[in-house]
Amino acid sequence: MKINEGIYLVGSGGAGCMISNSVDCHVYLIESSEGHALIDAGVGLEVERVIDNIKKEGLDPQDINHLFLTHTHADHAGSTKALKDMLGLKVYVSKAEAHLLRSSDLMDQGLDVAIIDGIYPQGYKFPNCEPDVELNGGETINIGEWELTTIHTPGHSKGSICYLLKRDGRVVLFSGDVVVHGGKLMFLNCEGSVMKDMRESMPKLANLGIEELYPGHGCFLCAGGQEHVNNALEALKHLTPPPNAF
C-alpha cells in the first residue's frame, strides 16, 4: 500500500496492517528512479507475500538494490537471507549487530523467550545472512533522489539504527523499534535492551524537523513526527520509567 509519495508499506503483521505474515514488522519500500530500497525485511516465514505486495503496487522486486535493517531481531531481519538470495540486493546492518545477522540464533539475541511467549512459532530458526555493509552511524548514502543518513540509537537493541531520509524538503525518519507513535519506547526483557543506552542515544533525534515518522510497528505518521519523538525525549529525562509500547 502506498503511504506517501515514494514510500510504500509492503509487509506488516499483527502489530500493524496484517498484509503479510502475522509476525512481520512493518516492511517499507522507498521508491527511486535509480533503484528501490527496503527498510527491514520481516520474519522470513512468508517472504512471497511481501514480494506479491510489491508487484501489486506495479513495482518490480528486481529493481530493489538495498535492504537497510534497523536491527537484527527476527521479526525485522528473518527474511534478509531469502530476499538477498532472490533479489541480489545489498544488505546494510549496524556493525554492533553484524555478527548476529551472520551467525546468531535467537538465544544469542536473548529472544529465545519470544518462542516461549508465542511471539515466534515453535521450531522457528533464524536464517543467517552475510551482510554487505556494516554501519557505524553517521554515514550518508544516496538512494536516487533520496539522501539517507544513518543514526546509531542503541537502547532497544545494541545495534539499533534509525534512518533519516530527505528529499525535496521532506524529512522522514524510519525509527524501527526505537520510538513509535505517541513517543512510546520499546524496551524488552532481553539482552541488549538497555534504558541507559536509550537515554544517551535518543538526543541524536532532537531538532531534526521530522515530518514523517515510520516506526517498525503500530501507527505511522505522515506529519508531525518530531512532536512524537520529542515526547519520548522528555519522558527519558525523568526518574520513573518512560511509557513503553508493550
C-alpha positions as CSV (number, residue, x, y, z in Angstrom):
1,M,0.0,0.0,0.0
2,K,1.3,3.5,-0.9
3,I,1.7,5.6,2.2
4,N,3.1,8.8,0.7
5,E,4.9,9.9,-2.4
6,G,7.8,7.4,-2.9
7,I,7.0,5.3,0.2
8,Y,5.1,2.1,0.4
9,L,4.2,-0.4,3.1
10,V,4.9,-3.9,1.6
11,G,4.9,-6.0,4.7
12,S,3.1,-5.7,8.1
13,G,2.0,-8.2,10.7
14,G,-0.3,-8.4,13.7
15,A,1.0,-5.2,15.2
16,G,0.2,-3.4,12.1
17,C,-1.9,-3.9,9.0
18,M,-1.8,-7.7,8.5
19,I,-0.7,-7.6,4.9
20,S,2.0,-10.3,5.4
21,N,2.9,-12.9,8.0
22,S,1.5,-12.1,11.4
23,V,5.0,-11.9,13.0
24,D,6.3,-9.4,10.5
25,C,7.3,-5.9,11.4
26,H,6.4,-3.1,9.0
27,V,8.5,-3.5,5.9
28,Y,8.8,-0.3,3.9
29,L,9.8,0.3,0.3
30,I,11.5,3.5,-0.8
31,E,11.0,4.2,-4.5
32,S,13.6,5.9,-6.5
33,S,14.5,6.3,-10.2
34,E,17.9,4.6,-9.6
35,G,16.6,1.5,-7.8
36,H,14.5,1.0,-4.7
37,A,15.4,0.2,-1.1
38,L,13.7,-1.7,1.7
39,I,13.7,-0.7,5.3
40,D,13.6,-4.0,7.3
41,A,12.7,-7.4,6.0
42,G,10.2,-9.3,8.1
43,V,10.4,-12.6,9.9
44,G,11.1,-14.9,6.9
45,L,8.1,-17.2,7.2
46,E,6.1,-15.9,4.1
47,V,8.5,-13.8,2.1
48,E,6.5,-14.4,-1.1
49,R,3.6,-12.3,0.4
50,V,6.0,-9.3,0.7
51,I,7.1,-9.9,-2.9
52,D,3.5,-10.2,-4.1
53,N,2.6,-6.9,-2.3
54,I,5.4,-5.1,-4.2
55,K,4.2,-6.5,-7.5
56,K,0.6,-5.4,-6.7
57,E,1.9,-1.8,-6.5
58,G,3.2,-2.0,-10.0
59,L,6.8,-2.2,-8.8
60,D,9.4,-4.8,-9.9
61,P,11.1,-6.5,-7.0
62,Q,14.2,-6.9,-9.1
63,D,14.6,-3.1,-9.0
64,I,15.3,-3.3,-5.2
65,N,19.0,-2.8,-4.7
66,H,19.3,-2.1,-1.0
67,L,18.0,-3.5,2.3
68,F,18.6,-1.4,5.4
69,L,18.0,-3.2,8.7
70,T,17.0,-1.2,11.8
71,H,18.2,-4.1,14.0
72,T,18.5,-7.9,13.8
73,H,15.5,-9.1,15.9
74,A,13.9,-11.9,13.9
75,D,10.7,-10.0,13.1
76,H,12.8,-7.4,11.3
77,A,15.7,-9.4,9.9
78,G,14.5,-13.0,9.4
79,S,13.7,-12.5,5.7
80,T,17.1,-11.0,4.9
81,K,18.7,-14.1,3.6
82,A,15.7,-15.0,1.4
83,L,15.4,-11.5,0.0
84,K,19.2,-11.4,-0.7
85,D,19.1,-14.8,-2.5
86,M,16.0,-13.8,-4.5
87,L,16.9,-10.2,-5.5
88,G,20.7,-9.9,-5.1
89,L,20.3,-6.8,-3.0
90,K,22.9,-5.2,-0.8
91,V,22.3,-5.7,3.0
92,Y,23.2,-2.9,5.5
93,V,23.3,-3.5,9.2
94,S,24.8,-1.9,12.3
95,K,28.4,-3.0,13.0
96,A,27.3,-3.7,16.5
97,E,24.9,-6.4,15.3
98,A,26.5,-7.7,12.1
99,H,27.8,-10.8,13.9
100,L,24.2,-11.6,15.0
101,L,22.9,-11.5,11.4
102,R,25.9,-13.5,10.3
103,S,25.9,-16.4,12.8
104,S,23.4,-16.0,15.7
105,D,20.3,-17.8,16.8
106,L,17.5,-16.4,19.0
107,M,19.3,-17.4,22.2
108,D,22.3,-15.3,21.3
109,Q,20.0,-12.3,21.0
110,G,18.2,-13.1,24.2
111,L,14.9,-13.7,22.3
112,D,14.5,-17.4,22.9
113,V,11.8,-16.4,25.4
114,A,9.9,-15.0,22.4
115,I,9.2,-18.6,21.4
116,I,8.1,-19.4,24.9
117,D,5.7,-16.4,24.8
118,G,4.3,-17.5,21.5
119,I,5.6,-14.4,19.6
120,Y,7.7,-16.6,17.3
121,P,6.3,-20.1,16.3
122,Q,7.7,-23.3,17.8
123,G,10.7,-24.6,15.9
124,Y,11.5,-21.2,14.3
125,K,15.1,-20.9,13.2
126,F,16.7,-17.6,12.4
127,P,18.1,-17.7,8.8
128,N,21.7,-16.3,9.0
129,C,22.9,-14.0,6.3
130,E,26.2,-12.3,5.4
131,P,25.8,-8.5,5.5
132,D,27.4,-6.4,2.8
133,V,27.8,-3.1,4.7
134,E,28.4,-2.6,8.4
135,L,27.2,0.8,9.6
136,N,28.7,2.8,12.5
137,G,26.1,5.6,12.3
138,G,26.7,8.9,10.7
139,E,27.0,7.6,7.1
140,T,25.2,9.3,4.3
141,I,24.1,7.2,1.3
142,N,22.3,8.4,-1.8
143,I,19.3,6.3,-2.9
144,G,18.4,8.0,-6.2
145,E,16.6,11.3,-5.2
146,W,16.8,10.5,-1.5
147,E,19.6,11.3,0.9
148,L,19.8,8.7,3.6
149,T,21.7,9.3,6.9
150,T,22.2,6.6,9.5
151,I,21.8,7.3,13.2
152,H,23.0,4.7,15.7
153,T,20.4,4.7,18.5
154,P,21.1,1.7,20.9
155,G,18.6,1.1,23.6
156,H,16.0,-1.3,22.1
157,S,19.0,-3.4,21.0
158,K,22.8,-2.8,20.9
159,G,22.8,-2.0,17.2
160,S,19.5,-0.3,16.6
161,I,19.8,2.3,13.8
162,C,17.3,4.9,12.7
163,Y,17.4,6.1,9.0
164,L,16.8,9.8,8.3
165,L,15.8,10.4,4.7
166,K,15.5,13.8,2.9
167,R,14.1,14.6,-0.5
168,D,12.7,17.9,-1.9
169,G,12.4,19.4,1.6
170,R,10.8,16.3,3.1
171,V,12.3,15.0,6.4
172,V,11.4,11.3,7.0
173,L,12.5,9.1,9.9
174,F,12.4,5.3,9.9
175,S,12.7,4.6,13.6
176,G,12.5,0.8,13.8
177,D,11.7,-0.2,17.4
178,V,13.4,2.8,19.0
179,V,10.4,5.1,19.2
180,V,6.8,4.6,18.0
181,H,3.6,6.6,17.8
182,G,2.9,8.8,20.8
183,G,6.5,8.9,21.7
184,K,6.4,5.5,23.4
185,L,9.6,3.4,23.6
186,M,10.2,-0.3,23.1
187,F,12.1,-1.9,25.9
188,L,12.3,-5.7,26.1
189,N,13.3,-8.1,28.9
190,C,16.3,-9.4,27.0
191,E,19.9,-8.9,26.3
192,G,20.8,-5.6,24.6
193,S,17.6,-3.7,25.6
194,V,19.0,-1.0,28.0
195,M,17.3,2.1,29.2
196,K,20.6,3.9,29.9
197,D,21.7,3.4,26.2
198,M,18.4,4.8,25.1
199,R,18.7,7.8,27.3
200,E,22.2,8.6,25.9
201,S,21.4,7.9,22.2
202,M,17.9,9.4,21.8
203,P,19.0,13.0,21.9
204,K,20.5,12.4,18.4
205,L,16.9,12.6,17.2
206,A,16.2,16.1,18.6
207,N,15.8,19.1,16.4
208,L,15.8,17.2,13.1
209,G,12.5,18.7,11.9
210,I,11.0,15.2,11.4
211,E,7.7,15.4,9.5
212,E,7.0,11.7,8.6
213,L,7.6,9.1,11.2
214,Y,7.6,5.4,10.1
215,P,8.2,3.0,13.0
216,G,8.6,-0.8,13.0
217,H,5.1,-1.4,14.4
218,G,1.8,0.3,15.0
219,C,0.7,3.7,13.6
220,F,2.9,5.7,11.3
221,L,2.7,9.5,10.8
222,C,2.7,11.5,7.6
223,A,3.1,14.8,9.5
224,G,4.1,16.0,13.0
225,G,6.6,13.2,13.6
226,Q,9.1,15.4,15.6
227,E,6.5,16.1,18.3
228,H,6.2,12.3,19.0
229,V,10.0,12.0,19.1
230,N,10.1,15.0,21.5
231,N,7.6,13.2,23.8
232,A,10.0,10.3,24.1
233,L,12.9,12.6,24.8
234,E,11.0,14.4,27.5
235,A,10.0,11.1,29.2
236,L,13.6,9.9,29.3
237,K,14.6,13.0,31.4
238,H,12.7,11.7,34.5
239,L,13.5,9.2,37.2
240,T,10.5,6.9,36.5
241,P,10.5,4.6,33.5
242,P,9.1,6.1,30.3
243,P,5.9,4.8,28.7
244,N,6.6,1.5,26.9
245,A,4.8,0.4,23.8
246,F,4.4,-3.2,25.2
